[in-house]
């Protein structure tokens, strides 16, 4: 029971730390498509995704599904690359609070997971005997 509470506390602390971190992230000049020189890479990827989707509908197999998934992942990467992300000014105390909360939360999650698996192993040993 103690391990489960540590795990849940770890999840809560990690979520709080990530939320505090994301409040300090500033996204500016979001463009839908990444441009490489004069070529709009995002537009080309949309056309390729449509063609791959039609090919997947017509001939469903592993290769067409893999190509469609690969193109969707590439489009997602294209969207992320087009973002202009920066951090707002924060004091050392704020940064220590954010990193401390996140790291302690992750530590509790890992400790809770290992504790839960240890208890399950002990219960299986007892059930065998």
Buried (B, 14 or more C-beta within 10 A) or exposed (E): EEBEEBBEBBBBBBEBBBEBBEEBEEEEEEEEBBEEEEEBBBEBBBEBBEEBBEBBEEEEEEEBEEBBEEBBEBBEEBBEEBEEEEEEEBEEEBBEBBEEBBEBBBBBBEBBBEBBEEBEEEEEEEEEE
